[in-house]
Amino acid sequence: MAELEFADQDRLGQFMDERQQILSAMQNHNWTEEEKAGFRSRIATILTYDAPIQARMRALMNQAHTQTGKIEAGKIQRSAYDNRFHDESYFFDRKW
């Protein structure tokens, strides 16, 4: 969780996969009531990480959206420039 603030999309995805594997393993195991009681606090702690994880995911999504917007703006500018100048243009030089 300490590196969550700086985690990129790949690292965050890896973390979420590992988290899901752990939680699935815990759900699929036949625990006694005593063991369940011992894990409740750990599970509660894990669940408190959901809000910061979601916030980081939203931040990464916003960054991606911003970068996509910049790329699209660049494409629009380039197409406008390309349309103004054709490859078949001719220039004539005249000596006076």
C-alpha positions in Angstrom: 0.0 0.0 0.0 2.9 2.3 0.6 3.7 2.4 -3.2 0.1 2.8 -4.3 0.5 6.5 -4.9 3.2 5.9 -7.4 2.0 2.6 -8.9 1.5 2.5 -12.6 -1.4 0.7 -14.3 0.5 -2.6 -14.7 1.6 -2.7 -11.0 -1.9 -1.8 -9.9 -3.3 -4.6 -12.0 -0.8 -7.0 -10.6 -1.7 -5.9 -7.1 -5.4 -6.4 -7.7 -4.8 -9.9 -9.2 -2.8 -10.9 -6.1 -5.4 -9.4 -3.8 -8.2 -11.3 -5.6 -6.3 -14.6 -5.4 -5.8 -14.2 -1.7 -9.4 -13.3 -1.0 -10.6 -16.2 -3.2 -8.4 -18.7 -1.4 -9.7 -17.4 1.9 -13.3 -17.8 0.8 -12.8 -21.3 -0.6 -11.1 -22.7 2.5 -13.2 -24.4 5.2 -12.3 -22.3 8.2 -13.4 -23.0 11.8 -15.3 -20.3 13.6 -12.2 -19.5 15.7 -10.1 -19.1 12.5 -12.8 -16.9 10.9 -12.9 -14.7 13.9 -9.1 -14.3 13.7 -9.2 -13.3 10.1 -12.1 -10.7 10.4 -9.8 -7.9 11.4 -7.4 -8.7 8.6 -10.2 -8.8 6.1 -11.5 -5.5 7.5 -8.1 -4.0 7.0 -7.9 -5.2 3.4 -11.3 -3.8 2.7 -10.2 -0.3 3.9 -7.7 -0.3 1.0 -10.6 -0.3 -1.5 -11.1 3.5 -1.4 -7.4 4.4 -2.0 -7.2 1.8 -4.7 -10.2 3.1 -6.5 -8.9 6.7 -6.2 -5.6 5.6 -7.8 -7.5 3.8 -10.6 -9.5 7.0 -11.3 -6.3 9.1 -11.3 -4.7 6.7 -13.8 -7.9 6.7 -15.9 -7.9 10.6 -15.9 -4.3 10.7 -16.9 -5.0 8.3 -19.8 -8.0 10.4 -20.8 -5.9 13.5 -20.8 -3.1 11.9 -22.9 -5.7 10.5 -25.3 -7.1 14.0 -25.7 -3.7 15.4 -26.5 -3.1 12.7 -29.1 -6.4 13.4 -30.7 -5.8 17.2 -30.7 -2.4 16.5 -32.4 -4.1 14.3 -35.1 -6.6 17.1 -35.8 -3.9 19.7 -36.1 -1.8 17.5 -38.3 -4.7 16.6 -40.6 -5.6 20.3 -40.9 -2.0 21.1 -41.9 -1.7 18.1 -44.2 -4.9 19.1 -46.0 -3.6 22.6 -46.7 -0.5 21.4 -48.5 -0.8 18.8 -51.2 2.0 16.6 -52.4 1.2 17.6 -56.0 1.8 21.2 -55.5 4.1 23.0 -58.0 6.3 25.9 -57.4 7.6 28.2 -60.2 10.7 30.2 -60.0 11.0 33.2 -62.2 14.1 35.2 -62.8 13.6 38.9 -63.3 
